[in-house]
């Protein structure tokens, strides 16, 4: 895992091998859209038309009663060569980040990143913004990520 100072920009164009990831929740509205109301999720929603519906459709079947964990999911953004990922840090949109969810999501991202070393995953640092967790508490968890994962803080 590599760290970069500064915020990740979700408004610019990118394509494979780069994959942009943002942190999010598991709240899907009755219209099928994922709640994306703050931070990186808001920036993604406002700059990628239809992404909240695409992600809600992708995530909702995984959220069976008693299990609000999907962890990590990839979705096509604007073109077939543009992937965007969501990294779960909380279940309900208004909650603070959950360190256990971050641990589980990190393990999923690690498996995917190791299986696809040709891709470069760019992600905002999980849990430290609107999630209200401290960098030092997350640092040990995400340190297991391979070098093709870049975290922005």
Secondary structure as UniProt FT lines:
FT   STRAND          2..4
FT   TURN            16..17
FT   STRAND          18..24
FT   TURN            30..31
FT   HELIX           39..47
FT   TURN            49..50
FT   HELIX           51..60
FT   TURN            61..62
FT   TURN            65..66
FT   STRAND          72..76
FT   TURN            80..81
FT   STRAND          83..88
FT   TURN            93..94
FT   HELIX           99..115
FT   TURN            116..118
FT   STRAND          120..124
FT   TURN            126..127
FT   TURN            130..131
FT   HELIX           135..142
FT   TURN            143..144
FT   TURN            147..148
FT   STRAND          149..152
//
